[in-house]
Amino acid sequence: MLSADDVVHALYETDAVQTALKLRWGDRVFQQSSPGSIDRRAVAEIVFNSSDQRHWLEGLLWPLTAQRVGAFRGALAERDPRPRAGVVETPLLFESRSDGRFDVTIAVLADDKLRAQRLSLRDQAQLEERDRLQLSQTDKAARATYTVTNDGTIEDLERQLAAILDSLAV
């Protein structure tokens, strides 16, 4: 499994992305305690308060993320035996218009109150703004090949996802 969030976080550690961020926003997006590390809260504050800045960052990161996903898929295709499926977890799949790169998409949905509760447990800035910029769950469900409801345990979610995988002729 490949997580697009993990890819983005890894990209923040590359010289190319750090140089671009420094040229655009200066030292304010670097952690004071660790000068070579990006302060993701500082970046979030910038991009969630300016659509121009957010679009610039998306234009920088989304193509690089697509390259990493392509490399992941290529590596899977070369394995022997070839795996039944490769999973790429991408929170902004439809917003980035990346869904066409995949054979199957799955929207994982949850009740809005439960989502808010789960998000409040994470150490993330600008949660309401992040949510506002994403498609609604209804829109995601309409665009996805499959939908699952994540309102129970991790085991419940895994069973639903396994059933989808089993239904595919892979």
Secondary structure, DSSP 8 states (H G I E B T S, - for coil): -EEHHHHHHHHTTSHHHHHHHHHHHGGGGB-SSSTTSB-HHHHHHHHTS-HHHHHHHHHHHHHHHHHHHHHHHHHHHH-SS--S---EE-TTTTTTT-GGGSS--EEEE--HHHHHHHHHTS--S-HHHHHHHS--HHHHHHHSSEEEE--S-HHHHHHHHHHHHHHS--
